[in-house]
Amino acid sequence: MARVGRLGGAILAETQGEYYLVGNTKAPVDFREAGFEPPDEVELVKGAYLRLKPLREVTVAAPALLLDVEGEELAKKLVQRFVIDRNGSVSERLWRLVYSPDDPLDDAEAPVERDARWLGDIPEPIWQLVRDNVLRCL
């Protein structure tokens, strides 16, 4: 089961011992302190996701989503589900919708992990309707 959390505003996904950074970071990240070899600056902005090289054992911090999509397919699916096309950032609205549809993220009583296997199974056209509605400017 893949574990998906956040790192510097981007998404950090662990799948089968591999780590992916999905979306652009919104805050400076000390990759060495986080347990990863620092990626080239060009790689950070080049694509929608990037495979990170761990320097030690890394645990994806809570709050986290659990998905049953694995490998590079997970990174691609996370891009489709959460990354805003025009700026490459992860949508906080979409993250909150998936992680915490009924309660705030800062609720101390809320679980630190959420079963989000449904997110990998939902058909792309259906998710696109949800996505469009959530990202619509109010």
C-alpha positions as a printed Julia matrix, in Angstrom:
138×3 Matrix{Float64}:
   0.0    0.0     0.0
   1.39   3.41   -1.01
   1.61   6.22    1.52
   1.06   9.78    0.32
   1.78  12.93    2.35
   3.13  16.43    1.91
   6.6   17.96    1.69
   7.06  21.7     1.28
   3.56  22.06   -0.18
   4.18  19.37   -2.79
   3.14  15.74   -2.42
   5.59  13.1    -1.22
   4.58   9.59   -2.23
   6.21   6.35   -1.08
   5.5    3.28   -3.17
   7.35  -0.02   -3.0
  10.41   1.67   -1.47
  10.51   4.42   -4.11
   9.76   8.08   -3.43
   8.18  10.63   -5.73
   7.8   14.38   -5.34
   4.58  15.42   -7.09
   3.9   19.04   -7.98
   6.02  22.09   -7.29
   7.12  22.9    -3.77
   5.59  26.03   -2.29
   8.21  26.49    0.42
  11.96  25.88    0.55
  12.79  22.25    1.35
  16.0   20.97    2.89
  16.02  17.7     0.98
  19.03  16.31    2.89
  17.28  16.9     6.22
  14.15  15.27    4.79
  16.3   12.24    3.88
  16.77  12.72    0.14
  19.57  13.59   -2.22
  18.82  17.16   -3.35
  17.41  17.15   -6.88
  18.81  19.44   -9.55
  16.95  22.79   -9.55
  16.04  22.23  -13.21
  14.42  18.9   -12.34
  12.28  20.55   -9.66
  10.45  22.75  -12.16
  10.73  20.55  -15.25
   7.99  18.06  -14.71
   4.9   17.3   -12.74
   6.67  14.61  -10.7
  10.2   13.63   -9.87
  11.69  10.45   -8.42
  13.71  11.22   -5.3
  16.77   9.28   -4.14
  16.64   8.51   -0.41
  19.79   8.9     1.67
  18.34   6.91    4.57
  15.07   5.36    5.65
  12.3    7.92    5.16
   8.8    7.91    6.6
   6.07   9.94    4.93
   4.75  12.19    7.7
   1.07  12.48    8.61
  -1.44  13.55    7.54
  -1.25  10.83    4.91
  -3.43   9.07    2.36
  -3.19   5.33    1.71
  -3.63   4.2    -1.88
  -3.27   0.85   -3.59
  -1.84   2.26   -6.83
   1.88   1.52   -6.96
   5.02   2.53   -8.83
   5.32   5.39  -11.29
   1.61   4.95  -12.04
   0.93   6.37   -8.57
   2.91   9.54   -9.34
   1.07   9.99  -12.64
  -2.31   9.49  -10.96
  -1.46  11.99   -8.21
  -0.6   14.58  -10.85
  -3.98  13.99  -12.51
  -5.79  14.17   -9.18
  -4.09  17.1    -7.42
  -1.77  19.24   -9.57
  -3.06  22.51  -11.03
  -2.14  22.62  -14.71
  -1.41  26.34  -15.0
   1.18  26.55  -12.2
   2.22  22.98  -11.31
   1.23  23.37   -7.65
  -0.79  20.96   -5.56
  -4.32  22.19   -4.95
  -4.98  22.65   -1.25
  -8.73  22.48   -1.94
  -8.44  19.09   -3.63
  -6.11  17.77   -0.92
  -8.56  18.84    1.8
 -11.47  17.34   -0.11
  -9.79  13.94   -0.28
  -8.12  13.91    3.11
 -10.74  15.63    5.17
 -14.16  15.96    3.52
 -16.07  16.29    6.81
 -13.6   17.67    9.31
 -10.71  20.15    9.3
  -7.14  18.98    8.79
  -6.09  20.48   12.09
  -8.62  18.45   14.12
  -6.55  16.73   16.83
  -9.05  13.85   16.98
  -8.97  13.15   13.23
  -7.11  10.05   12.01
  -3.59  10.75   10.75
  -4.06   8.33    7.85
  -7.0    8.1     5.49
  -7.9    5.16    3.3
  -8.03   6.74   -0.15
  -8.0    3.63   -2.32
 -11.14   4.95   -4.0
  -9.09   7.83   -5.42
  -7.09   5.43   -7.57
 -10.25   3.71   -8.81
 -12.51   6.67   -9.6
 -12.87   7.08  -13.4
 -10.93  10.04  -14.81
 -14.02  11.75  -16.35
 -15.81  11.65  -12.99
 -12.81  13.03  -11.12
 -12.45  15.74  -13.78
 -15.99  16.94  -12.99
 -15.15  17.07   -9.28
 -11.84  18.76   -9.98
 -13.37  21.4   -12.26
 -16.04  22.18   -9.7
 -13.59  22.42   -6.76
 -11.06  24.54   -8.67
 -13.65  26.92  -10.12
 -13.0   30.47   -8.98
 -15.76  31.63   -6.67
